[in-house]
Structures are given as C-alpha cells and as structure tokens.
C-alpha cells in the first residue's frame, strides 16, 4: 500500500486544549502511520502495531 492510499484520521488519543494540536493516524494490517495534522505533507512515522501500543500505553501514564 502506498502512502497515497492511506486513510488518515485524528487519533482518539490526541487530546489537548487546542483542537489544532493533534496527530493523525492511518493504520494498516502491519503498521500504524503517524503524522502532524497541521503539516500533512511533512515527516511521517511508520510504527509496528506493537510499538504503537507501547507508545500509547506510555503516553497515557504521563
């Protein structure tokens, strides 16, 4: 799957007092792609589903 075919949406874990400060995610069968919603053509991360789950667990404890 090319990155042009990804279905992006605001992460339910992205929550701040400023609605513009969020990330978007695009999950696939093997990876979770992550980008800044304000810079959609900027850098992106591609994480394994396990790494994403670990990150969400860590971030929710902060």
Secondary structure as GFF3:
##gff-version 3
##sequence-region A 1 62
A	DSSP	three_ten_helix	3	5	.	.	.	ID=ss1
A	DSSP	beta_strand	9	10	.	.	.	ID=ss2
A	DSSP	beta_strand	23	27	.	.	.	ID=ss3
A	DSSP	beta_strand	31	36	.	.	.	ID=ss4
A	DSSP	beta_strand	44	48	.	.	.	ID=ss5
A	DSSP	alpha_helix	49	60	.	.	.	ID=ss6
###
